[in-house]
Amino acid sequence: MTMSPEFRDYLLDQLEPFGPVAAKRMFGGGGLFRDGTMFGLIADDVLFLKVDEKNQADFEDRGM
């Protein structure tokens, strides 16, 4: 599981309108955090967003 600096920087640039987001290395990949809450995982330069029963349908409706 890896996170390249180029992909990390790309994601942070894309997420800039969302507010201050930080990427922290974790287990060879990375986690995305906003206001101290982890909302995404980067593994092998793929972004995975955390989903729960409250927002799962929103993601599925968008084909994610």
Stockholm file with secondary structure:
# STOCKHOLM 1.0

chainA/1-64         MTMSPEFRDYLLDQLEPFGPVAAKRMFGGGGLFRDGTMFGLIADDVLFLKVDEKNQADFEDRGM
#=GR chainA/1-64 SS CCCCHHHHHHHHHHTGGGCCCEEEEETTEEEEEETTEEEEEEETTEEEECCCTTTHHHHHHTTC
#=GC SS_cons        CCCCHHHHHHHHHHTGGGCCCEEEEETTEEEEEETTEEEEEEETTEEEECCCTTTHHHHHHTTC
//
